[in-house]
Every structure is written in structure tokens, then in C-alpha cells.
Amino acid sequence: MLGYIFKRVLYMIPTLFGMSLISFLIIQLPPGDYLTSMIATMSDSGQTVDPAQIERLKEIYGFDDPFYIQYLKWIWGIVSRGDFGYSFEWGQPVSGLIWARMGSTLVISLLSLLFVWIVALPIGIYSAVRRHSVGDHVFTFLGFIGLAVPNFILALTLMYIAYKYLGQSVGGLISPEYAEAPWSLAKVGDFLTHLWIPIIIIGASGTAAMIRILRANLTDELHKPYVVTARAKGLPEYKVILKYPVRIALNPFVSAIGWVLPHLVSGVTITAIVLNLPTAGPLLFRALISQDMYLAGSFILLLSALTLVGMLLSDLLLALLDPRIRFN
């Protein structure tokens, strides 16, 4: 296994370089740059723009350099000293902005992923075993609602319920009275009371999709000859279901890690904006709008790394879960 992991990590290095090049190129494709956006904003507000200052800023930030020079400077800074560049809009190093957001982003993402698994697994098994029962129809109906209702609508609904009936402050992950306070047990408790809304909202659509996938896969497995044979030999029903059919039907859960991790970071941007969450999605969105290329490129590179790490984890877990898969 260690040899397989080492080989996969080696393959990830050139893949990351290729992804970084593609992401940097995509960010450069729209016409103009950050200075163009800044000049347009200043002109719209009636401010005068000094051409000499513009040329000086272009020289400082390297906007006049060819694309490949800008890319090489950026990627060499990351490899040699962990410097992801400078955010023009925020006026500070990109690394500080990223790590300030990644803590809350990873907490919400991992808890949302656990929520998806904890809820979808028992419901999916029940729906497959008790097909066309009342419970199956109820869960199917709720699953379709989870897929159909946009996340930001669900966010507004839960925010209203939390404020109206629970007396909880809405928006963000910390109540206003704890915003500037040092971390303590009271602040941690307040943080936890705010987590349930984003976890439910972010996990709702994924839970509904996973229930349908698990139900379909497990239904197919339960009608295969080896299950019929095991049942005919008198094995307890829970062993007949859980020992092999569920293990094989769980493959989509595990293989989904590769795309779920980056999706949870960046794919819920509108929800994060509605809830005013200090996560990576809104910051990436703002960086793309303002053409803050080093900030946007670093986020995209980070999402690419999460995708590769997620794929490696899913492959390892699949090999442990499914006896038919072997490391090679």
C-alpha cells in the first residue's frame, strides 16, 4: 500500500503543475486585469485617474510582463517559499487571506459530509429493503424536495425559523457579542449553535442525491444470486444485507469524496453569501469579479489539490471496502 501511495503522490505533482498552468491561463483570458477593473470603478465614481500612477502600478505588479513570466514568478514563489502572491484588492499576501478562511471552510465542509453520510446511509438502506412502502415513498418525496429546492431558499427559510422561533442571531458563525472576544468555552458553544444551519443547507442536496444512488445500487445488489443463496442457507437477514450488498453499494459514497471536497468548498458560494459565512467561496467569487489573479489562481490551485487528495482517499477507501479491488 505504501508503494501505491508513494506512486500516486508522485503522479500528483505534475498534475498539480498542469492544473496551476490551466487555472492561471483561464484567469488571464478575460480582457483587462485588476487595474482595468479598478480604473473603471474609479471612473464610474467620478475620480480622476493619473496615467503615470497606472504605469507605475503596472510595473510594480508586473502586468506588463508576458503571461509565462507572470506564471513562472507565481509558481516559483509557491514552490520556493510558500508565497502565493499578493492580493491587489485586499492589499495583503494571498496566503494570509486563504488560511484565514480555510479553517471555517474545512470545518463546515467535513461536518456537512458527515451529515450526508449519517443521514443518507440508513435512509438509503431502508428505502432499498422496503421498496414501495409508505416510508420509502415519504423519503423519496423528501429527497425530491431536497434536490428541487435551491439552497439559498432553504437558507432563508432556516434563518427565519432560527431568528423567529429560536431567538438565534442569523448570519455568520459567531454572534455579534462574541465577534471580537477571545476564544473560550462560551464562544465555542456559540459557534456550535450556529453550525447547524449551514450544515443542513449544504448537506441537503447531497443527502437527497446519495439516498437515490444508494437505493438504486442496493436494490440491484439484493436481487443477485449470491444474496439469494445466502438467504437460502439461513443466514440472518441483517447479515445477508449488511455483509456484502451494502459494502458494494457503498462504493458511490466513497468514490464521491473526490468531487465532494472541492464542491463543498466552492460550490455553495451563493449559500455562503446569503448566510454571510466567512468561507472560501465568497472570497473566490469576489476575486474572480475583481480579476485579482493571484488570489483567484491560488484558490483554484487549492481546489485542484483538494480534488487530487480526495481522489486518493476515495481510491484507498474503495480498496479497503471492496475485496475485488487490489493495489497495484
Secondary structure, DSSP 8 states (H G I E B T S, - for coil): -HHHHHHHHHHHHHHHHHHHHHHHHHHH-SSS-HHHHHHHHHHHTT----HHHHHHHHHHHTTTS-HHHHHHHHHHHHHHH----EETTTTEEHHHHHHHHHHHHHHHHHHHHHHHHHHHHHHHHHHHHTTTSHHHHHHHHHHHHHHHS-HHHHHHHHHHHHHHHS----SSSS-GGGSSS---HHHHHHHHHHHHHHHHHHHHHHHHHHHHHHHHHHHHHHTSHHHHHHHHTT--HHHHHHTTHHHHHTHHHHHTHHHHHHHHHHTTHHHHHHHT--SHHHHHHHHHHHT-HHHHHHHHHHHHHHHHHHHHHHHHHHHHH-TT----
